[in-house]
Amino acid sequence: PRKERMKTYRLCPYLDTINRQVLDFDFEKLCSVSLSRINVYACLVCGKYFQGRGNNTHAYTHSVAESHHVFLNLHTLRFYCLPDNYEIIDSSLDDIKYVLNPTFTSEQIFSMDSSDKLSRAIDGTMYLPGIVGLNNIKANDYCNVILQALSHVTPLRNYFLREINYARVKRPPGDSSFLLVQRFGELMRKLWNPRNFKAHVSPHEMLQAVVLWSRKKFQFTEQGDPIDFLSWFLNALHIALNGTKKRDSSIVYRSFLGSMRIYTRKIPPIELEEEQKEALLLMDEYQEKVTQSPFLYLTCDLPPPPLFKDEFRENIIPQVNLYTLLQKFNAQTEKEYKTYKENFMKRFEITDLPPYLILYIKRFTKNTFFVEKNPTIVNFPVKNVDFGDILTQEVKEKYSNTTYDLVANIVHDGEPGKGTYRVHVLHKGSGKWYEMQDLHVTDILPQMITLTEAYIQIYELKEIKPEYG
């Protein structure tokens, strides 16, 4: 037996040929020659992926042709020396294994939001775990900002950092939507990995799952709208985790689900005589109807920007206070909604506030011919926003606390339909704000954030007891 053991494990003389600088496990695990996903090995000398390790396989041929000898099976995480074909067991390779599959203990997760410890990448770059750039493959900045923002929603992040939390979720046969859950978990673990080789991550596999699961509605080759992506993604994750209509049925609903009452009343046509209008208003069809509606985000409407500017005011950008926008949800303010044949007045009353409140500031309106962008700046505090001010007295009494702090702010720059997206996130451990635009990461003063054309914001209820996996 001793001889046999020597044969399978022996000290490999080629470990010093491994080049950690070229290793990149963010891309699809497929053979660079045959494009097969089965039995794929990474060459640890040049970073390329090849299939198989027996005689005449692509990895075997590569090892002979290039004299590259150390390979890692991307599925089993075992190391082999080719062409001799023996397994290498050596603790000096643990860091490579960890980059491919980072894992976190409850203790590590628990202390994450109180640590500001920097990590060092292979090339010497210092980075903060959680504050790492995401590659823009072509036009996926609209997805990147959402993925970055969600990675700073503590309970969601903590849930996905531990695979055990969702390992037991069963999907019907032939349904692969669970891939979305796995890929999101992998991305979260890479973004928060304190032992990354590089100070950035590529969301390639995550986005491929998105393209597949959204039936190509969301691509990474053309610009999309982050709010459409966010709405689809949260719902898709919720369903893939076997979520139901109940609030506690998935981590997505536990974090973001709120509810409101919508009061709707139909308005009689303007051209009618007063008497006819009064007669109509007595009919059942014209009585106010109440519906209860869940929400994952609130849509805030900007006031229309001034049409005419006088010669002195041409550079003044209109501004509005966040609290003014939130009046829409105070159960009293009525807003008119027109369909092609009928008009309605609606009032909105928030009945449940979620632990994380997402606000969508509607900047774009579609006309017959083109999309217009409203440049109005929203003035908002970064800390201590009291959403209790818009609640009715009876709803407010349910809560001991209704104060929220901003944790993420997504901004659109440039022309409607084009332009770019960036995101501001709060790194809790250091208390600092960072701006991320794909691979670019810089720190930013909180007062600068409020001067931007905010598009999507995530607020966190103060003093939440975080969930730990």
Secondary structure, DSSP 8 states (H G I E B T S, - for coil): -HHHHHHHB---TTGGG--GGG---SS----TTT---SSEEEETTT--EEE--STTSHHHHHHHHH---EEEETTT--EEETTTTEEE--GGGHHHHHHHS----HHHHHHGGG----EE-TTS-EEBTTB-EE--SSS-HHHHHHHHHHTT-HHHHHHHH-GGGTTT----TT--THHHHHHHHHHHHHHT-TT-SSSEE--HHHHHHHHHHTTTSS-SSS---HHHHHHHHHHHHHHHTT--SSGGGSHHHHHH-EEEEEEEEEE--TTS-HHHHHHHHHSGGGS-EEEEEEESSEEEE-----S---TTSTT---EEEHHHHHGGGBSS--EEEE-SS-EEEEEEEEEE--SEEEEEEE-EEE-SS-EEE---EEE--SS-EEGGGGS-HHHHTT-S--EEEEEEEEEEESSTTS-EEEEEEEETTTTEEEEEETTEEEEE-HHHHTTS-EEEEEEEETT------
